Amino acid sequence: MTLFLTVLLLGAVALGGRYWVNRQRTAGLLASALSVEQRALVETQVPLVLKLPPELRGKLEGKINLFLNQVEFVGCNGLEVSEEMRVSIAAQACLLVVNSDAWYEHLNTVLIYPDAFKSMQTRHSGYVVVEREIVRTGESWLRGPVILSWAHSQQGAINATDGHNVVFHEFAHQIDDLSGRTDGVPNLGKNQTFSGWERVFVAAYKRHVRHVQARRRTVIDPYGAEGYEEFFAVSVEVFFERAAALKHAEPEVYEQLSQLFQLDPSSW
């Protein structure tokens, strides 16, 4: 019995030590700054960061360092991953969580293709399963990985005012996934309620679907009519890149996203 208790105690001490070391490493990374070269890459490749309030710049750099330490970037179809690619994608992903407690805790891998890539889509209709090959610029899987086209990731970041950003889109799905489901309802902020989120997003989604069906121009990309999870993801794209337009068109959606991310990009 004594030996058993001793083994348990040693195991607990080892686990506690590992937890402490990991926690210290994480804290160190969050407190660290980017190198001069990395900072230059971020400002060139992701110009939106130049609008970020000064008090958030250091937090963003720390989270970029944590992301780069945690995530492996893998090139596909012969692509050689560069520091430019790693830093650009990390900066965009971390912009979404720069001022919140959310983190991509289950994500370990980002796959990067040179351009758009082919993917199999499976649809179920009763007992009938239909598979078809489609061309994508990005994909997000529950618990990872995230798959991205570098050409579209780079262009989406450099053009920071068009409301289209594939990295924001796929990492919005990752944030959505943290709740355990990809359904357009992420883990909400401290002052948010499910009933409030549901009321706003269900009404906005239904309006959006009607506008898309009537072929009216919408601030939120028409792809958002595919489902609540896509509506959330494209709303996030617009929230960061066309904040004033979203605030004017869908003020309650903007307010919910502002509370979720603890950010007000319309004031940047």
Steps between C-alpha positions, in 0.01 A plus 500: 500500500786735594674430169177566311452834677861592431458429129180708491673785679797494262263493203308798636825691558616424144169614350501810715854579395418457133192723537710768672768488230240524222328787675829686542589441136160630387532809720847564362382477140201728565732759651754484215527735204549414136837548341553813291482285185178329610337830590584638157347190337180538702463868414560432130292185466218587744456879481188484717728470805614859439150613602510302824495718815853532647402324823417185300819486291706324768220252573478414131876438472496273806211296362671473162806356675282252690326397177829451316629288786187283511409451134688309230464640148511236227533580130292296252536436126870582516461832684797596716373686807678831558526722807284751313219242477528391862502853640223629272259217581585510872441876515161471333392213724612686813321822406176315569603416856729793579279637779299196610568187706420272206789292366551234234587244765437192283671626185840354420522507120436744215524355149585750225440448128651733237153588368141374510478125560256218439301345783230235527164618632255247644129574524237281665137491387321232695672172412667652195861619530635716218869583463632763264833666438508875556768768485573683827720782623479388862365234736471468876468166672368447851808484727709588193666510263436825314569477125574816301588620153803725539410710194158579648631536856756755388261697280228498768740652752658760272156628391370583847189694396301269271340285771650177365769318694530122483721478812248695708227277360663167582622611842153630580393138450776394740363743760150365434636145547621576854140456618518138380282562194529704182158662505552875504484523880852532646585515869356840589652786697435571866218747438335305219210257519400220268148645472635840397741350246229273357247782469744721309663241276188303408318818395805631311559166327138480382520857366823413324350192335205705375733765357718240329198322352372835371850571360538818701847631577607416855786618721540142624616261228217300338681179599372565850158375385643144495437456873539660841864392531587663166301811587708535816828451313429753224368747759837475675677584173291815461527590870877536467528636146183708450405577857316828434294345221399203717418728793270702275333205326473259796566696822389219732723245323787745530434548872492126567829450316651800678414341835626160386839625385522790748586729210349800321671513158260772381699738724844401369 
